[in-house]
Amino acid sequence: MTARAAEGSLVIGYGSTLRGDDGVGWHAARLLADDPRLAGTVVLARHQLTPELALDLSRAAIAVLIDADPSKPPGTFAIEPVRRSVEPSSAWSHRLDPGALVALAESLYGGAPDVWLVRVGVASVEIEDGLTTVVEAAVPAIVEAVVELVARATPVAAARSTDGPADA
């Protein structure tokens, strides 16, 4: 892997704000963008992960993605690492899953940081504006978890970008 100059942390909340709880990533991103504990962090709200985000991802020291997950109980969330899942040349078009975004950043720009996915359980993804009560109540805990994850990981990621890959 080519050495990269990490430029800080990246948080992307994504989903559809027109489909109820599917917009939880947007809601969390809005709060995180205004959180002084994440000064220097790039926080984006998007409808979906697109190929254009690969450049931003490749420049980050750590990245956190926040998305709705209808398979989880409403209002709960889990944080898991994202791994390269596909060869980017064969599996993407205008929209990517998290693993494909990592693969694309690695393929086009020589690397990707540690990437974490916050999967949030939802109650409704019907066409409606706003979050359900149970998911809205979970957003502050999601924000705290993301802030803690970025704070814990940033010194490690910054040292790795200065010293080279940990397994070199």
KAHU-V260190 format. One record per residue. N is the residue number from 0. RES is the residue in one letter. PHI is phi in radians with two decimals (none if undefined). Layout:
n->[N	N]
res->[RES	RES]
phi->[PHI	PHI]
This chain:
n->[0	1	2	3	4	5	6	7	8	9	10	11	12	13	14	15	16	17	18	19	20	21	22	23	24	25	26	27	28	29	30	31	32	33	34	35	36	37	38	39	40	41	42	43	44	45	46	47	48	49	50	51	52	53	54	55	56	57	58	59	60	61	62	63	64	65	66	67	68	69	70	71	72	73	74	75	76	77	78	79	80	81	82	83	84	85	86	87	88	89	90	91	92	93	94	95	96	97	98	99	100	101	102	103	104	105	106	107	108	109	110	111	112	113	114	115	116	117	118	119	120	121	122	123	124	125	126	127	128	129	130	131	132	133	134	135	136	137	138	139	140	141	142	143	144	145	146	147	148	149	150	151	152	153	154	155	156	157	158	159	160	161	162	163	164	165	166	167]
res->[M	T	A	R	A	A	E	G	S	L	V	I	G	Y	G	S	T	L	R	G	D	D	G	V	G	W	H	A	A	R	L	L	A	D	D	P	R	L	A	G	T	V	V	L	A	R	H	Q	L	T	P	E	L	A	L	D	L	S	R	A	A	I	A	V	L	I	D	A	D	P	S	K	P	P	G	T	F	A	I	E	P	V	R	R	S	V	E	P	S	S	A	W	S	H	R	L	D	P	G	A	L	V	A	L	A	E	S	L	Y	G	G	A	P	D	V	W	L	V	R	V	G	V	A	S	V	E	I	E	D	G	L	T	T	V	V	E	A	A	V	P	A	I	V	E	A	V	V	E	L	V	A	R	A	T	P	V	A	A	A	R	S	T	D	G	P	A	D	A]
phi->[none	-1.30	-1.15	-2.10	-1.67	-1.26	-2.03	1.97	-1.78	-2.29	-2.18	-2.21	-1.72	-2.44	2.50	-1.71	-1.26	-1.61	-2.12	0.99	-1.16	-1.06	-1.50	-1.02	-1.06	-1.08	-1.06	-1.13	-1.08	-1.05	-1.19	-1.15	-1.09	-1.67	-1.45	-1.12	-1.23	-1.88	-0.98	1.57	-1.52	-1.48	-2.07	-2.14	-2.05	-2.40	-1.31	-2.76	-1.43	-2.11	-0.99	-1.07	-1.31	-1.07	-1.14	-1.01	-1.09	-1.13	-1.55	-1.47	-1.47	-2.68	-2.35	-2.23	-1.90	-2.19	-2.56	-1.30	-2.42	-1.13	-1.47	-1.67	-1.07	-0.95	1.48	-1.65	-2.63	-2.35	-2.02	-2.43	-1.24	-1.83	-2.03	-0.95	-2.01	-2.61	-1.40	-1.09	-1.20	-1.96	-2.34	-2.35	-2.46	-1.69	-2.45	-2.24	-1.57	-0.96	-1.13	-1.22	-1.12	-1.06	-1.06	-1.16	-1.06	-1.13	-1.20	-1.47	-2.13	1.50	2.96	-2.58	-1.38	-1.13	-2.12	-2.09	-1.98	-1.69	-1.73	-1.90	-1.18	-2.14	-1.72	-2.65	-2.13	-1.25	-1.21	-2.90	-1.67	1.66	-1.62	-1.22	-1.01	-1.17	-1.33	-1.02	-1.16	-1.45	-1.01	-1.02	-1.19	-1.12	-1.02	-1.07	-1.13	-1.17	-1.04	-1.12	-1.07	-1.14	-1.09	-1.20	-1.52	-1.05	-1.07	-1.15	-1.15	-1.13	-1.13	-1.14	-1.23	-1.38	-1.58	1.70	-1.03	-1.10	-1.71	-1.33]
